[in-house]
Amino acid sequence: MIVPEKDYRELKAKADARPARKTRRLTAQDKGDIAEAKRRENESARPYAELRKELGLE
């Protein structure tokens, strides 16, 4: 879509005039989830088939 330069400048001015959107603060739960994900990052995953055998589901 092609926008006339005048309209573009008006839209740009409106966008620049708006306050920057604030990012939400992390909750204690978010921080805990991030820490847990970092701890588990290097763990090896168990194959699903192996787990099913171990539980006697196969």
N, C-alpha and C positions, 0 to 999 in steps of 0.2 A: 504494500500500500504506500502510495506517495502522499506525503502531507505537505501542504503549503508551508513555506518557511515561516510565515507569520504565526501560523498555528503551532508549529514546532517550537518556536521561541516562547510562546505563551505556556505551552505544556511544560517546557524545560524550566521556566521561571517558577511555575507552581510546584514542580517536583523539588527544586532547589530550596524553596521557601519552607517546605515541610520539615519538621524536626526529624532527625534520624530515628529510625525504629530501634527501640531498645531490645536487647536480647534478654530473654527471661533468665532469672537467676537459678542456679542449680540448687535443688533441694538436697537434704541429707540423703534421701533415698537415691537420687541421681548420682551423688558422689560415691555412695556405697556400690552402686551398680557399675560405675566406671572402674573403681578399684578392683572389684571382683573380675571384671572382664580383663583387666590388665594382668591379674594373677593367673588367670586361666589361659592367657594368650599362647603360652608355649607348651601347654599340656597336650599330650597325644590323645587323639580321639579313638574310641573303641568302635570297631565295625559293628553295625547294627545286627548283622547275622550272628556274630560271636555272642553278643548279648542275648539274643533270642535262644541260642543253644544253651547258654549258661542258665537261663531261667526255665528251660525245658519247654519252650514254646514251639519248637520245631520237631 
